[in-house]
Amino acid sequence: MIHVAHWKKRSINLLLDNIAIQIISSLFSPLLDLINLPQGWNLLYVSLAIIIQLAIIFSYFVFLECTYVKTLGKIATQTRVVHNSGEPITYKQAALRTLCRLFPLDLITFFESNPIGFHDEMSKTLVIIDE
């Protein structure tokens, strides 16, 4: 039987995954310092930083959710992501989940009575409790 994870566990997942992503990002931060841009090219520097951050977020979620069905947050809360049918998710579903996470109002969808987020609904996935 599938037990959908409560929004409290999902919140812990979000917090721990964001910490992991920030740690990974900090490892890439010195690479940007190696780029010597002419004076006044700050917009390019900021754009590169945003692109790198988005690539890290995308890689983190897609790789871990497809390879291990868990992110570091899900390991800590003993939850995992599955297709609505209970089967492992595909790379397409993981990519869609990640893109939908970037939608600013995604977080609001967890405070409804049913703890299924916008990114879950759009990708036809669930975060369930490991049993």
N, C-alpha and C positions, 0 to 999 in steps of 0.2 A: 504494500500500500504506500502511496506517495503522500508525504507530509510536507506541505509548503512551509518554507522557513518564515518565521515571524519577522515583522519589520525591525524589531530590536536587533536580531541577529544580522539582518541585512544592513543595519546602520553600522554595526561593528565591522562587517565586511568592508563597507565603504571607507570607514576611518582607517583600517589597517592597510587596505589597498592603496589609499592615497598616501599614506606614510611610505609604503614601499616604492611607489612611483616617484615620490620626492627624493628618496635616497638614490634611486637609479638616476634621476635627472641631475642630481648634484655631482654624480660621477662624470656626466657628459659636459657639465658646465665649463670646466677648464678648456675644453676644445674650442668653445666660442672665444675664449680669451686669446687663442692663438691666431685668430683672424684679425689682421691689422687693416681696418677700414679707414679710408680718408675721413677727415673731419666733416661732420654733417651727414654721415651715412648711418646715423643711429636707427633710422627706420628699417634699413636692411638687417642690421644686427638684431633688432627686436623681432623682425619677421622670421629670421633664421631660428631664434630661440623658441618662438611659438611653433614652428614646423617641427623642430626636434622634440619639443614636449608632446605634441600630438602623436608623433611617430612612436615615442616611448609608451604613451598610454595605449595606443592601438596595438603595439607589439605585445605589451604586458598582458592585456586581457585576451587577445586572440590566441596567442601562443599557449598560455596557461590553461585557458578554458577548453581549448581543443585537445591539447596534449594530456592534461591531467584532470580535466573537468573541474578544476579548483584553482582559485587564486590563493595567495597567502592568507587573505582574510577568510576565505572559505575553509581553509585548512584549520584555522584557529577556532572557527565556530562550528566545525564539523558539518558543513553544508556542501552541496555541489550543484552544478548547473546541468540540467538535462532538457531534452526536447519535451514538449508537452506530453508525448507518448511515453516518456520515461527512458527513451534511448539516448545515447550520447549525442551532443550537438555537433553540427557540421561547421566547417570554417566559415561558410556563408552566414550561418546563424550567429557565430561568434563575432564576425565583422559587423553585422547589422546591430547586434546588442551594443557593441562598442560605439558605433556611430550614434545610436540613439541615446547613449549615456551623455553625449555632449549637448543634448537638448536641455536647455536650462531648467525647464519645468519637470524634468524627469523625476526629481526628488519628491515633488509634491504628490505624485501618484502612489507613494508608499504609505501615506497617511489616511488612505481610504480603509474601509473595513477589510478588503481583500488585499494582502500585501504583495501584489504583483505589479511591478513597475512598468512604465511605458516601454522601456527597452525589452522587458520580458514579453509583453503583449505583441510588440511589433515583430519580434524574432521567433515567436511561438516556443518560448522556453520557460522553464521554472527553476527557481532555486529551492532545493529540497533539503531536508535533514537527512544526513547519512544514517543508515540503519544497518 
